[in-house]
Amino acid sequence: MKLKSIAEKYNLEIFGNPDSEVYLLASPNEQRSNTLVVIYDEKYVPDVVKEASFIVERRIFEKFREKFEKRNCLIGENIDKLLPELIVLFAPVSEDRYGIDPTAIIDSSAIVEDMVYIGPYVVIEEGAFVGSGSVLYPFVYVGRKSYVGRRCVLYPNVVVYQNVRIKDCTVIHANSVIGADGFGFVEESESELRKVPHIGSVQIGSDVEVGALTAIDRAKLGSTIVGDGTKIDNLVQIGHNVKVGKRCIICGQAGLAGSSELGDRVVLGGQTGVGDHKKITSDVRVAAKSAVLSDIRKKGSYAGIPAIELEVWKRVAVLLKKLPTIFKRGRKNGNS
């Protein structure tokens, strides 16, 4: 596409030839002809500007004008916020795939709507539903009486146990498991643990994304719930009866123990743990590697083990570094 087309679409200024063609969005270390390199931070300004075209934050263009003056550039504000739209604009157009592979096993009582793609060796059990426009890649399993909404994508080896409900436009990446039993055992004696049956379900909202190798366990009774618009990273564990609100972000290797609850727009950093039955109110951000061991009732940012308000945690971290010096000074004063 021509630079002038991109400039008109996003209200950008053109420096250089407006008819220059670009076919690929690229990073600064991948400069070559007919690529458009995105630069929204000074650290991405290359040492040598080659034959590529550039889309540059205005303040960076002005600061490094000599580097860019012989190249074709698009110039604007907030290029970092424009990046997701540019990625979609330049994304390769994939061929629509419809149809049911002959190796797929679909129970006669299952309902599979039109305009779906059911890949090789997919299994869809008794009474299950798959909505129109959905894509089930090879080896996906949809259990008895489960519901997969319209325009969903389930990547290879996703397992959806029985009685799970997944609403429209949800994406689940490879090897994730939805609806396995929760981790529940009763100590019968010193030598025996008895498994507690989990007969509830999992309810996943619309426009949810679940990363690869993530597990969302079914409830003991009732439902484990993931709200609309929530985004879950790879390698996340969500225990039985957990309730996750709308538009939450849960980063990799986080774990939510059974019956914990997140409000709306909660962000959990990587490797954060939330204790069982603990509640986090809406609009809370928890830093990576934190442990939420008591309810968080006030919105804001938290960090640490146990998680405390971020500003308090920062002061504690500074004091912790000074403890050896303070201890040594205290011993010296005590001996004098």
BALOBA-1460 file (C-alpha; in Angstrom, 3 decimals):
// residues 336
<rec num="1" residu="m" x="0.000" y="0.000" z="0.000"/>
<rec num="2" residu="k" x="1.082" y="3.589" z="-0.545"/>
<rec num="3" residu="l" x="2.235" y="5.857" z="2.268"/>
<rec num="4" residu="k" x="-0.391" y="8.434" z="1.354"/>
<rec num="5" residu="s" x="-3.155" y="5.857" z="1.961"/>
<rec num="6" residu="i" x="-1.838" y="5.169" z="5.479"/>
<rec num="7" residu="a" x="-1.412" y="8.898" z="6.134"/>
<rec num="8" residu="e" x="-5.014" y="9.627" z="5.143"/>
<rec num="9" residu="k" x="-6.372" y="6.737" z="7.217"/>
<rec num="10" residu="y" x="-4.571" y="7.784" z="10.420"/>
<rec num="11" residu="n" x="-4.168" y="11.541" z="9.876"/>
<rec num="12" residu="l" x="-0.367" y="11.454" z="9.612"/>
<rec num="13" residu="e" x="2.050" y="13.910" z="7.996"/>
<rec num="14" residu="i" x="4.138" y="12.675" z="5.063"/>
<rec num="15" residu="f" x="7.837" y="13.488" z="4.698"/>
<rec num="16" residu="g" x="9.202" y="12.285" z="1.375"/>
<rec num="17" residu="n" x="7.464" y="10.458" z="-1.461"/>
<rec num="18" residu="p" x="3.733" y="9.902" z="-0.763"/>
<rec num="19" residu="d" x="3.515" y="7.254" z="-3.510"/>
<rec num="20" residu="s" x="6.183" y="5.038" z="-1.968"/>
<rec num="21" residu="e" x="4.881" y="1.472" z="-1.541"/>
<rec num="22" residu="v" x="5.202" y="-0.548" z="1.687"/>
<rec num="23" residu="y" x="4.136" y="-4.159" z="2.102"/>
<rec num="24" residu="l" x="5.353" y="-5.186" z="5.555"/>
<rec num="25" residu="l" x="5.466" y="-3.744" z="9.067"/>
<rec num="26" residu="a" x="8.935" y="-4.257" z="10.539"/>
<rec num="27" residu="s" x="11.126" y="-3.623" z="13.568"/>
<rec num="28" residu="p" x="14.226" y="-1.365" z="13.314"/>
<rec num="29" residu="n" x="16.602" y="-4.350" z="12.993"/>
<rec num="30" residu="e" x="14.618" y="-5.674" z="10.004"/>
<rec num="31" residu="q" x="14.986" y="-2.648" z="7.696"/>
<rec num="32" residu="r" x="14.711" y="-3.399" z="4.004"/>
<rec num="33" residu="s" x="12.982" y="-2.002" z="0.951"/>
<rec num="34" residu="n" x="9.191" y="-1.796" z="1.012"/>
<rec num="35" residu="t" x="8.992" y="-2.189" z="4.807"/>
<rec num="36" residu="l" x="7.495" y="0.317" z="7.223"/>
<rec num="37" residu="v" x="9.508" y="0.558" z="10.439"/>
<rec num="38" residu="v" x="7.687" y="1.774" z="13.564"/>
<rec num="39" residu="i" x="9.604" y="4.077" z="15.927"/>
<rec num="40" residu="y" x="7.792" y="5.458" z="18.975"/>
<rec num="41" residu="d" x="10.707" y="5.497" z="21.435"/>
<rec num="42" residu="e" x="14.207" y="6.944" z="21.080"/>
<rec num="43" residu="k" x="15.774" y="3.596" z="21.995"/>
<rec num="44" residu="y" x="14.410" y="2.177" z="18.732"/>
<rec num="45" residu="v" x="16.119" y="4.762" z="16.519"/>
<rec num="46" residu="p" x="18.616" y="2.711" z="14.466"/>
<rec num="47" residu="d" x="22.261" y="3.661" z="14.210"/>
<rec num="48" residu="v" x="22.046" y="3.403" z="10.445"/>
<rec num="49" residu="v" x="18.881" y="4.307" z="8.571"/>
<rec num="50" residu="k" x="18.676" y="2.088" z="5.483"/>
<rec num="51" residu="e" x="16.245" y="1.807" z="2.591"/>
<rec num="52" residu="a" x="13.059" y="1.307" z="4.624"/>
<rec num="53" residu="s" x="10.243" y="3.793" z="5.152"/>
<rec num="54" residu="f" x="9.438" y="4.895" z="8.703"/>
<rec num="55" residu="i" x="6.485" y="5.851" z="10.875"/>
<rec num="56" residu="v" x="7.926" y="8.041" z="13.608"/>
<rec num="57" residu="e" x="6.763" y="9.888" z="16.716"/>
<rec num="58" residu="r" x="6.952" y="13.603" z="15.894"/>
<rec num="59" residu="r" x="9.300" y="14.568" z="18.736"/>
<rec num="60" residu="i" x="11.707" y="11.784" z="17.739"/>
<rec num="61" residu="f" x="11.629" y="12.834" z="14.090"/>
<rec num="62" residu="e" x="12.501" y="16.414" z="15.027"/>
<rec num="63" residu="k" x="15.325" y="15.302" z="17.332"/>
<rec num="64" residu="f" x="16.875" y="12.910" z="14.787"/>
<rec num="65" residu="r" x="15.830" y="14.750" z="11.648"/>
<rec num="66" residu="e" x="19.218" y="14.394" z="9.953"/>
<rec num="67" residu="k" x="18.944" y="10.592" z="10.111"/>
<rec num="68" residu="f" x="15.518" y="10.543" z="8.488"/>
<rec num="69" residu="e" x="15.699" y="13.405" z="5.988"/>
<rec num="70" residu="k" x="16.685" y="11.151" z="3.055"/>
<rec num="71" residu="r" x="14.014" y="8.575" z="3.827"/>
<rec num="72" residu="n" x="10.230" y="8.439" z="3.386"/>
<rec num="73" residu="c" x="8.467" y="8.980" z="6.698"/>
<rec num="74" residu="l" x="5.026" y="9.178" z="8.243"/>
<rec num="75" residu="i" x="4.992" y="11.489" z="11.257"/>
<rec num="76" residu="g" x="2.436" y="11.712" z="14.033"/>
<rec num="77" residu="e" x="1.602" y="11.652" z="17.728"/>
<rec num="78" residu="n" x="1.011" y="8.609" z="19.986"/>
<rec num="79" residu="i" x="2.433" y="6.139" z="17.487"/>
<rec num="80" residu="d" x="2.630" y="3.498" z="20.260"/>
<rec num="81" residu="k" x="-1.161" y="3.601" z="20.608"/>
<rec num="82" residu="l" x="-1.521" y="3.348" z="16.838"/>
<rec num="83" residu="l" x="0.639" y="0.218" z="16.665"/>
<rec num="84" residu="p" x="-2.154" y="-2.367" z="17.266"/>
<rec num="85" residu="e" x="-4.164" y="-0.902" z="14.377"/>
<rec num="86" residu="l" x="-1.111" y="-0.941" z="12.124"/>
<rec num="87" residu="i" x="-0.472" y="-4.598" z="12.952"/>
<rec num="88" residu="v" x="-4.039" y="-5.449" z="11.961"/>
<rec num="89" residu="l" x="-3.703" y="-3.366" z="8.788"/>
<rec num="90" residu="f" x="-0.568" y="-5.257" z="7.693"/>
<rec num="91" residu="a" x="-1.592" y="-8.687" z="8.968"/>
<rec num="92" residu="p" x="-1.535" y="-11.352" z="6.277"/>
<rec num="93" residu="v" x="-4.999" y="-12.097" z="4.947"/>
<rec num="94" residu="s" x="-5.716" y="-15.749" z="5.740"/>
<rec num="95" residu="e" x="-7.942" y="-17.810" z="3.542"/>
<rec num="96" residu="d" x="-11.293" y="-18.480" z="5.169"/>
<rec num="97" residu="r" x="-11.612" y="-22.153" z="6.004"/>
<rec num="98" residu="y" x="-14.974" y="-23.834" z="6.277"/>
<rec num="99" residu="g" x="-16.053" y="-27.418" z="6.436"/>
<rec num="100" residu="i" x="-15.739" y="-30.519" z="8.551"/>
<rec num="101" residu="d" x="-12.762" y="-32.820" z="8.166"/>
<rec num="102" residu="p" x="-13.802" y="-36.443" z="7.514"/>
<rec num="103" residu="t" x="-11.734" y="-37.660" z="10.461"/>
<rec num="104" residu="a" x="-13.700" y="-35.530" z="12.953"/>
<rec num="105" residu="i" x="-16.004" y="-37.457" z="15.303"/>
<rec num="106" residu="i" x="-19.273" y="-35.617" z="15.940"/>
<rec num="107" residu="d" x="-22.095" y="-37.194" z="17.951"/>
<rec num="108" residu="s" x="-25.416" y="-37.303" z="16.125"/>
<rec num="109" residu="s" x="-27.075" y="-35.278" z="18.901"/>
<rec num="110" residu="a" x="-24.483" y="-32.453" z="18.750"/>
<rec num="111" residu="i" x="-25.405" y="-29.210" z="16.990"/>
<rec num="112" residu="v" x="-22.792" y="-27.716" z="14.688"/>
<rec num="113" residu="e" x="-23.965" y="-24.557" z="12.934"/>
<rec num="114" residu="d" x="-23.035" y="-23.431" z="9.422"/>
<rec num="115" residu="m" x="-19.797" y="-21.712" z="8.330"/>
<rec num="116" residu="v" x="-17.576" y="-23.529" z="10.828"/>
<rec num="117" residu="y" x="-14.219" y="-25.212" z="10.413"/>
<rec num="118" residu="i" x="-13.829" y="-28.521" z="12.248"/>
<rec num="119" residu="g" x="-10.283" y="-29.805" z="11.797"/>
<rec num="120" residu="p" x="-8.835" y="-33.316" z="11.703"/>
<rec num="121" residu="y" x="-9.570" y="-35.611" z="14.655"/>
<rec num="122" residu="v" x="-11.749" y="-33.113" z="16.498"/>
<rec num="123" residu="v" x="-14.232" y="-34.807" z="18.857"/>
<rec num="124" residu="i" x="-17.601" y="-33.217" z="19.664"/>
<rec num="125" residu="e" x="-19.608" y="-35.207" z="22.201"/>
<rec num="126" residu="e" x="-23.294" y="-35.818" z="22.857"/>
<rec num="127" residu="g" x="-25.488" y="-32.722" z="23.128"/>
<rec num="128" residu="a" x="-22.643" y="-30.246" z="22.520"/>
<rec num="129" residu="f" x="-23.088" y="-27.039" z="20.513"/>
<rec num="130" residu="v" x="-20.643" y="-25.224" z="18.232"/>
<rec num="131" residu="g" x="-21.778" y="-21.836" z="16.882"/>
<rec num="132" residu="s" x="-21.449" y="-20.457" z="13.372"/>
<rec num="133" residu="g" x="-18.127" y="-18.981" z="12.309"/>
<rec num="134" residu="s" x="-16.177" y="-20.913" z="14.938"/>
<rec num="135" residu="v" x="-12.873" y="-22.638" z="14.192"/>
<rec num="136" residu="l" x="-11.813" y="-25.830" z="15.962"/>
<rec num="137" residu="y" x="-8.282" y="-26.833" z="15.038"/>
<rec num="138" residu="p" x="-7.035" y="-30.459" z="15.015"/>
<rec num="139" residu="f" x="-7.468" y="-32.648" z="18.100"/>
<rec num="140" residu="v" x="-9.819" y="-30.271" z="19.927"/>
<rec num="141" residu="y" x="-12.199" y="-32.070" z="22.303"/>
<rec num="142" residu="v" x="-15.629" y="-30.631" z="23.214"/>
<rec num="143" residu="g" x="-17.309" y="-32.592" z="25.979"/>
<rec num="144" residu="r" x="-20.888" y="-33.659" z="26.531"/>
<rec num="145" residu="k" x="-23.450" y="-30.825" z="26.665"/>
<rec num="146" residu="s" x="-20.797" y="-28.132" z="26.359"/>
<rec num="147" residu="y" x="-21.464" y="-24.926" z="24.441"/>
<rec num="148" residu="v" x="-18.971" y="-23.130" z="22.190"/>
<rec num="149" residu="g" x="-20.413" y="-19.838" z="20.968"/>
<rec num="150" residu="r" x="-20.229" y="-18.130" z="17.598"/>
<rec num="151" residu="r" x="-16.943" y="-16.931" z="16.068"/>
<rec num="152" residu="c" x="-14.821" y="-18.703" z="18.675"/>
<rec num="153" residu="v" x="-11.359" y="-20.116" z="17.955"/>
<rec num="154" residu="l" x="-10.037" y="-23.204" z="19.747"/>
<rec num="155" residu="y" x="-6.446" y="-23.992" z="18.827"/>
<rec num="156" residu="p" x="-4.990" y="-27.533" z="18.616"/>
<rec num="157" residu="n" x="-5.389" y="-29.875" z="21.577"/>
<rec num="158" residu="v" x="-7.730" y="-27.629" z="23.559"/>
<rec num="159" residu="v" x="-9.841" y="-29.775" z="25.889"/>
<rec num="160" residu="v" x="-13.307" y="-28.587" z="26.933"/>
<rec num="161" residu="y" x="-14.827" y="-30.946" z="29.486"/>
<rec num="162" residu="q" x="-18.557" y="-31.574" z="29.893"/>
<rec num="163" residu="n" x="-21.112" y="-28.864" z="30.746"/>
<rec num="164" residu="v" x="-18.826" y="-25.932" z="29.972"/>
<rec num="165" residu="r" x="-20.203" y="-22.756" z="28.390"/>
<rec num="166" residu="i" x="-17.996" y="-20.521" z="26.232"/>
<rec num="167" residu="k" x="-19.656" y="-17.394" z="24.846"/>
<rec num="168" residu="d" x="-19.096" y="-15.684" z="21.481"/>
<rec num="169" residu="c" x="-15.773" y="-14.423" z="20.064"/>
<rec num="170" residu="t" x="-13.585" y="-16.189" z="22.610"/>
<rec num="171" residu="v" x="-10.131" y="-17.520" z="21.726"/>
<rec num="172" residu="i" x="-8.483" y="-20.420" z="23.570"/>
<rec num="173" residu="h" x="-4.888" y="-21.251" z="22.698"/>
<rec num="174" residu="a" x="-3.264" y="-24.650" z="22.313"/>
<rec num="175" residu="n" x="-3.229" y="-27.284" z="25.058"/>
<rec num="176" residu="s" x="-5.441" y="-25.392" z="27.494"/>
<rec num="177" residu="v" x="-7.915" y="-27.357" z="29.591"/>
<rec num="178" residu="i" x="-11.315" y="-25.961" z="30.519"/>
<rec num="179" residu="g" x="-13.435" y="-27.743" z="33.088"/>
<rec num="180" residu="a" x="-11.135" y="-30.303" z="34.720"/>
<rec num="181" residu="d" x="-11.963" y="-31.214" z="38.323"/>
<rec num="182" residu="g" x="-10.965" y="-28.727" z="40.986"/>
<rec num="183" residu="f" x="-8.239" y="-29.699" z="43.430"/>
<rec num="184" residu="g" x="-10.369" y="-30.901" z="46.326"/>
<rec num="185" residu="f" x="-9.612" y="-33.698" z="48.785"/>
<rec num="186" residu="v" x="-10.755" y="-34.564" z="52.305"/>
<rec num="187" residu="e" x="-8.340" y="-36.136" z="54.784"/>
<rec num="188" residu="e" x="-10.144" y="-39.302" z="55.864"/>
<rec num="189" residu="s" x="-7.258" y="-40.489" z="57.978"/>
<rec num="190" residu="e" x="-3.493" y="-40.179" z="58.207"/>
<rec num="191" residu="s" x="-3.207" y="-42.685" z="55.392"/>
<rec num="192" residu="e" x="-6.105" y="-41.734" z="53.110"/>
<rec num="193" residu="l" x="-7.254" y="-38.708" z="51.122"/>
<rec num="194" residu="r" x="-10.758" y="-38.863" z="49.643"/>
<rec num="195" residu="k" x="-11.510" y="-36.972" z="46.444"/>
<rec num="196" residu="v" x="-14.379" y="-34.455" z="46.575"/>
<rec num="197" residu="p" x="-16.530" y="-34.665" z="43.415"/>
<rec num="198" residu="h" x="-16.776" y="-31.488" z="41.354"/>
<rec num="199" residu="i" x="-20.118" y="-31.426" z="39.566"/>
<rec num="200" residu="g" x="-20.348" y="-27.730" z="38.692"/>
<rec num="201" residu="s" x="-19.362" y="-26.010" z="35.451"/>
<rec num="202" residu="v" x="-17.173" y="-23.316" z="33.906"/>
<rec num="203" residu="q" x="-18.749" y="-20.205" z="32.347"/>
<rec num="204" residu="i" x="-16.464" y="-18.147" z="30.083"/>
<rec num="205" residu="g" x="-17.754" y="-14.805" z="28.799"/>
<rec num="206" residu="s" x="-17.534" y="-13.253" z="25.348"/>
<rec num="207" residu="d" x="-14.371" y="-11.734" z="23.837"/>
<rec num="208" residu="v" x="-12.173" y="-13.627" z="26.309"/>
<rec num="209" residu="e" x="-8.691" y="-14.806" z="25.372"/>
<rec num="210" residu="v" x="-7.086" y="-17.746" z="27.179"/>
<rec num="211" residu="g" x="-3.376" y="-18.376" z="26.626"/>
<rec num="212" residu="a" x="-1.669" y="-21.695" z="25.931"/>
<rec num="213" residu="l" x="-1.325" y="-24.346" z="28.642"/>
<rec num="214" residu="t" x="-3.791" y="-22.632" z="30.962"/>
<rec num="215" residu="a" x="-6.206" y="-24.543" z="33.212"/>
<rec num="216" residu="i" x="-9.609" y="-23.310" z="34.367"/>
<rec num="217" residu="d" x="-11.154" y="-25.825" z="36.788"/>
<rec num="218" residu="r" x="-14.826" y="-26.639" z="37.134"/>
<rec num="219" residu="a" x="-16.703" y="-25.667" z="40.269"/>
<rec num="220" residu="k" x="-17.516" y="-28.051" z="43.072"/>
<rec num="221" residu="l" x="-21.078" y="-26.712" z="42.903"/>
<rec num="222" residu="g" x="-22.264" y="-23.814" z="40.754"/>
<rec num="223" residu="s" x="-19.809" y="-22.292" z="38.285"/>
<rec num="224" residu="t" x="-16.270" y="-21.061" z="37.873"/>
<rec num="225" residu="i" x="-16.746" y="-17.738" z="36.042"/>
<rec num="226" residu="v" x="-14.538" y="-15.668" z="33.720"/>
<rec num="227" residu="g" x="-16.102" y="-12.327" z="32.771"/>
<rec num="228" residu="d" x="-16.466" y="-10.700" z="29.353"/>
<rec num="229" residu="g" x="-13.348" y="-9.207" z="27.795"/>
<rec num="230" residu="t" x="-10.874" y="-10.771" z="30.219"/>
<rec num="231" residu="k" x="-7.426" y="-11.687" z="28.883"/>
<rec num="232" residu="i" x="-5.514" y="-14.599" z="30.425"/>
<rec num="233" residu="d" x="-1.870" y="-15.332" z="29.639"/>
<rec num="234" residu="n" x="-0.103" y="-18.681" z="29.205"/>
<rec num="235" residu="l" x="0.401" y="-21.086" z="32.121"/>
<rec num="236" residu="v" x="-2.277" y="-19.639" z="34.386"/>
<rec num="237" residu="q" x="-4.151" y="-21.738" z="36.974"/>
<rec num="238" residu="i" x="-7.716" y="-20.742" z="37.860"/>
<rec num="239" residu="g" x="-9.146" y="-22.938" z="40.602"/>
<rec num="240" residu="h" x="-12.648" y="-24.214" z="41.256"/>
<rec num="241" residu="n" x="-15.429" y="-21.698" z="41.985"/>
<rec num="242" residu="v" x="-13.210" y="-18.712" z="41.171"/>
<rec num="243" residu="k" x="-15.033" y="-15.627" z="39.889"/>
<rec num="244" residu="v" x="-13.072" y="-13.330" z="37.558"/>
<rec num="245" residu="g" x="-14.737" y="-10.044" z="36.614"/>
<rec num="246" residu="k" x="-14.897" y="-8.227" z="33.290"/>
<rec num="247" residu="r" x="-11.848" y="-6.938" z="31.377"/>
<rec num="248" residu="c" x="-9.291" y="-8.354" z="33.808"/>
<rec num="249" residu="i" x="-5.691" y="-9.098" z="32.800"/>
<rec num="250" residu="i" x="-4.023" y="-12.161" z="34.331"/>
<rec num="251" residu="c" x="-0.348" y="-12.562" z="33.418"/>
<rec num="252" residu="g" x="1.667" y="-15.745" z="32.989"/>
<rec num="253" residu="q" x="2.075" y="-18.256" z="35.823"/>
<rec num="254" residu="a" x="-0.432" y="-16.486" z="38.057"/>
<rec num="255" residu="g" x="-2.571" y="-18.739" z="40.214"/>
<rec num="256" residu="l" x="-6.007" y="-18.168" z="41.718"/>
<rec num="257" residu="a" x="-6.922" y="-20.617" z="44.490"/>
<rec num="258" residu="g" x="-10.422" y="-21.992" z="44.896"/>
<rec num="259" residu="s" x="-13.326" y="-19.583" z="45.516"/>
<rec num="260" residu="s" x="-11.182" y="-16.454" z="45.166"/>
<rec num="261" residu="e" x="-12.843" y="-13.486" z="43.459"/>
<rec num="262" residu="l" x="-11.609" y="-10.653" z="41.236"/>
<rec num="263" residu="g" x="-13.682" y="-7.553" z="40.505"/>
<rec num="264" residu="d" x="-13.653" y="-5.830" z="37.121"/>
<rec num="265" residu="r" x="-10.464" y="-4.491" z="35.479"/>
<rec num="266" residu="v" x="-8.110" y="-6.234" z="37.917"/>
<rec num="267" residu="v" x="-4.522" y="-6.770" z="36.724"/>
<rec num="268" residu="l" x="-2.415" y="-9.590" z="38.190"/>
<rec num="269" residu="g" x="1.294" y="-9.517" z="37.320"/>
<rec num="270" residu="g" x="3.197" y="-12.670" z="36.422"/>
<rec num="271" residu="q" x="3.515" y="-15.352" z="39.121"/>
<rec num="272" residu="t" x="1.054" y="-13.584" z="41.390"/>
<rec num="273" residu="g" x="-0.837" y="-15.870" z="43.760"/>
<rec num="274" residu="v" x="-4.290" y="-15.253" z="45.205"/>
<rec num="275" residu="g" x="-5.246" y="-17.285" z="48.278"/>
<rec num="276" residu="d" x="-8.425" y="-19.313" z="48.536"/>
<rec num="277" residu="h" x="-11.642" y="-17.358" z="49.276"/>
<rec num="278" residu="k" x="-9.772" y="-14.036" z="49.004"/>
<rec num="279" residu="k" x="-11.548" y="-11.136" z="47.287"/>
<rec num="280" residu="i" x="-9.987" y="-8.326" z="45.253"/>
<rec num="281" residu="t" x="-12.166" y="-5.326" z="44.468"/>
<rec num="282" residu="s" x="-12.364" y="-3.691" z="41.024"/>
<rec num="283" residu="d" x="-9.551" y="-1.521" z="39.557"/>
<rec num="284" residu="v" x="-6.702" y="-3.142" z="41.489"/>
<rec num="285" residu="r" x="-3.228" y="-3.823" z="40.065"/>
<rec num="286" residu="v" x="-1.028" y="-6.411" z="41.771"/>
<rec num="287" residu="a" x="2.695" y="-6.491" z="40.957"/>
<rec num="288" residu="a" x="4.468" y="-9.628" z="39.741"/>
<rec num="289" residu="k" x="5.414" y="-12.320" z="42.284"/>
<rec num="290" residu="s" x="3.034" y="-10.928" z="44.895"/>
<rec num="291" residu="a" x="0.842" y="-13.034" z="47.170"/>
<rec num="292" residu="v" x="-2.663" y="-11.852" z="48.025"/>
<rec num="293" residu="l" x="-3.274" y="-13.462" z="51.426"/>
<rec num="294" residu="s" x="-6.113" y="-11.210" z="52.623"/>
<rec num="295" residu="d" x="-8.958" y="-9.347" z="50.936"/>
<rec num="296" residu="i" x="-8.122" y="-6.166" z="49.012"/>
<rec num="297" residu="r" x="-11.082" y="-3.817" z="49.444"/>
<rec num="298" residu="k" x="-9.566" y="-0.556" z="48.171"/>
<rec num="299" residu="k" x="-8.652" y="0.080" z="44.531"/>
<rec num="300" residu="g" x="-5.033" y="0.905" z="43.755"/>
<rec num="301" residu="s" x="-1.663" y="-0.802" z="43.278"/>
<rec num="302" residu="y" x="-0.268" y="-3.519" z="45.544"/>
<rec num="303" residu="a" x="2.954" y="-5.551" z="45.797"/>
<rec num="304" residu="g" x="4.826" y="-7.968" z="48.032"/>
<rec num="305" residu="i" x="4.349" y="-11.118" z="50.102"/>
<rec num="306" residu="p" x="1.871" y="-10.581" z="51.596"/>
<rec num="307" residu="a" x="0.591" y="-7.949" z="49.159"/>
<rec num="308" residu="i" x="0.411" y="-4.439" z="50.651"/>
<rec num="309" residu="e" x="-0.109" y="-1.000" z="49.123"/>
<rec num="310" residu="l" x="2.626" y="-0.328" z="46.579"/>
<rec num="311" residu="e" x="3.906" y="2.889" z="48.152"/>
<rec num="312" residu="v" x="4.229" y="1.172" z="51.540"/>
<rec num="313" residu="w" x="5.994" y="-1.778" z="49.904"/>
<rec num="314" residu="k" x="8.510" y="0.586" z="48.244"/>
<rec num="315" residu="r" x="9.410" y="2.085" z="51.624"/>
<rec num="316" residu="v" x="9.757" y="-1.391" z="53.151"/>
<rec num="317" residu="a" x="12.047" y="-2.442" z="50.282"/>
<rec num="318" residu="v" x="14.309" y="0.563" z="50.883"/>
<rec num="319" residu="l" x="14.466" y="-0.173" z="54.627"/>
<rec num="320" residu="l" x="15.197" y="-3.841" z="53.965"/>
<rec num="321" residu="k" x="18.328" y="-2.926" z="52.005"/>
<rec num="322" residu="k" x="19.461" y="-0.749" z="54.911"/>
<rec num="323" residu="l" x="18.864" y="-3.347" z="57.651"/>
<rec num="324" residu="p" x="22.480" y="-4.681" z="57.792"/>
<rec num="325" residu="t" x="23.811" y="-1.136" z="58.222"/>
<rec num="326" residu="i" x="21.169" y="-0.314" z="60.843"/>
<rec num="327" residu="f" x="21.914" y="-3.576" z="62.699"/>
<rec num="328" residu="k" x="25.661" y="-2.947" z="62.643"/>
<rec num="329" residu="r" x="25.145" y="0.614" z="63.910"/>
<rec num="330" residu="g" x="22.861" y="-0.651" z="66.664"/>
<rec num="331" residu="r" x="25.407" y="-3.215" z="67.848"/>
<rec num="332" residu="k" x="28.151" y="-0.588" z="67.808"/>
<rec num="333" residu="n" x="26.055" y="1.823" z="69.885"/>
<rec num="334" residu="g" x="25.138" y="-0.981" z="72.269"/>
<rec num="335" residu="n" x="28.780" y="-1.806" z="72.928"/>
<rec num="336" residu="s" x="29.844" y="1.795" z="73.486"/>
